[in-house]
Amino acid sequence: MHQVLVVEDDAGIRDVLRAVLGAARYRVVEAGSAGRGETEARTHKPDLLLVDLGLPDFDGLEVIRRVRMWSAVPIIVLSARSAETQKIAALDAGADDYVTKPFSAPELLARVRAALRRAATGPGGSLLLRFGRLAVDLMRRELQGAAPGVHLTPLEFRVLEVLARAPGSIVKQQRLLREVWGPGQVGDTRSLRVCIRNLRQKLEPEPSRPRYLTTELGLGYRLLVEEKAGD
């Protein structure tokens, strides 16, 4: 299940969003102010943010700018401001999409799905990563073909998502730590090594001789995936 952070000061709208998103099987975290929204974003590392612009402490645009300093997480603005200049300002600040209130629940969910698909794939990436007989569906967050009881954690899915945005290319340790753990953990390379080791145990035919999740000594990691299962 993907996690969505709702930054909205209107409790009634938060109730509606919680019901709509929950019915679509998203986990919801809520914040009623801009400051709280930034704190929850750093704490929970959500997969997507829904941000209102008219917040009580400071403008939602500032939330977007601050989050963009350390994360590429998809951000959708949900606001009553309908002027073109407001939409342009939000997109320029780093938002990925803009939905005007009052909103249609089906349209909002479609925008959420589209934003998550773009984040999961990235330029040249894929929603379905194949590791021999195993496959990881980034959109549904499923590990397919594994033995009973073997699954990936939300942290492991996020690491794969970041690597999948640049398939075949080196992704530096600092980028993985910043985007998955947050800017305060960029020096915690041990946690990253443990996560990569666990992924290899679950995905690699021979974890001690990795074929898909390779290390570039002193730099970072590279994700090499197959076009077809069993190649």
N, C-alpha and C positions, 0 to 999 in steps of 0.2 A: 504494500500500500504506500502510495506517495503521501507526503506530508505537506500541507498547505498552511502558511501563516497568513492570517487575516488581520490587517492593521486598519481598524475601523472604530471610530468613537461612538457610533450609534448602536446601542445594544440591540435594538430591534432588527437592524440589518445584519448584525453579527448572528443573531438567532436564525435568520433566513439562510444566510450563507452556510452556517453550521449544518442545517438540515439538508440543503441542496448538495453540499459537498459530501456530507456523511452518507447520503443515499447513494452517491456515486462511488462509495468506498474509498474516499480520501480521509486521512487523519487530519484533524483541524487543530491548530494552535491559534489563540486569539490575543490581540493586544488592542487596548483602547486609546493609545496615545502613540505619538511618533517615537518618543524616547523608549517606551516599553517595546515598541515594534523592533527597534534596532537591537535591544537586549535579547529579545526572543529569537531574532534571526541569528545572532551569534551563538546563542545557547543551543538551539534545536537544529540548526543547519537545515531548514526546510527545503523541499524540492521546488517550491514556487511561492511567491509572495503575491497577495492581493492587497493593494495599498490605496486607501482613500487619500485625497489631497487635502481636504479641510479638516485637519486634526487640531486638537485643543492646545497643544504645546508649541509645535512648529509645523511648517508645511510638509506635506507628504513628499514633495520634491526633494527635500533635504534628506528624508529617509532613503530615497532612491540613490541620491548621490553618495551618501555614506556607505550604504551596502555595496555599491559598485566599486568602492575603493578596495574591497577585499574579496568580492564574490561575483561570479557570473550567473548566479541563480536567476531563473526567469522571474520577471516582475510584470504583473498586469495591474494597471491603474483602474480603479473602480470609483468613478467620481460623478457628481452632479454637474461639474463644470463642463460645458459642451462647446465652448468657443474653440475655434481652430488654434488660436495662439496657445491656449492651455494644453491642448493635445501635443502640439509641437514641442512645448517646453518640457513636458513629461518624457517624450521620446528622446529629446536631446539630453535629458538628465540621465538616461539609461534604461527607461522602461521598455519592455518588449511589445506591449500592446496596451490599448486604452478602451475601456468599456464604459459607456455613459449610463448613469442612473436615470430613470428606472431601467432595470436590465431584465432580459429574458433568461431564465435559468438554463434552457437548452443551449442558447448561444454562448452564455458564460462558460458552461462546461465544455463546449466545443473549442473555445479559445484556450481554456486550461489544457485540454488534451493536445492541442496544436503546439502550445508553448513547451510542454513536457517532451513532445516528440522532437522538437528542434533542439532542445537541450541534450536529449539522449543521443542524438545522432551527430550534431555538429557538422562542419564541412567535411564531406567525404566519409562520414561515419555510418554506422548501421544500427538498427534497432535490435537485430538478432546477432549476437556474437557466438561463433561456433568454435568449440575446443574439442576437436576429434568427435567422439560420440556425444559430447555434452553441448548444450547451447544455453546461452543466457539471454533472456528476453528483457531488455532494459525498460521497455514501456510497461510491461506487466509485472516486472520485478520477479521473474520466475527463473529458477534453474531447472532445465529440462534434461532428462536422461540420467540423473544422478541416482545413487543408491538411496533407499528409504532413510529418512532422518538427516540427510545431507542438504543443507540449505545455505544461502548467502545472507549475511547480516545487512542491514541498511547501510552501514559504513562501507562494507565491501562493494555493494552496488554503486555507491557514490564514487568510489575509487575507479571502478570500471567505466563509469560514465565519463569521468574526466579523461581517462586514457583513450576512450573510444572517440573523443572529439578530434584526436590526432592519430588515427591508426597508422602504425608503422613508423611513427616519429617519436623522438625522445621527448618525454614530458618530465621536466625538472622536478626534483623533490620539493622545492619550495612552492611550486605551483600546486602540486597535489596537497601539500599540507595547508596552504592558504585556502583553497577552494573546498576541501573536505573537512578539515578540522577547524579552520578559522585563522585569522591573522595572528592571534596570540599564541599559536602553536607551531609557528614556522620552524622552530628549532627542535621540535620533537620528532626527530628522524626515527627513533626507536619504535614509536607507535606505527609509523608508516611501514617499517621493515616487518613488524609483526603481522600487519594486515596483508602485506604482499605474500608473506610466507603462508598465511592461512589460505589465501586465494589459490596459491599454487597447490597446496595440499588437496583442495577441493576440485580444481580444474585441470591440473597438469597430469598426463599419464605417468610421468616420472618427475615428481616435484624437485628432486635433487638436480635434475638436468632440464630446466624449464625450456619449453619450446614456444610458449605463447606469451608469457609474462617475463620478459628478459630484463636484466639489470645492465645499465650503462654506468660502469664504475665511476663514482664521483660526480655523476650528473643526475641520473634519475632512472626512469623505467620506460620500456617500449612495449606496446601491445601489438602482437602479430596474430591475426585471426584468419581462419580459412573461409573460402567462398562457399564450400559445401561440407556438410557433416561427413566425417569419415575420410576426407582427403588425406 
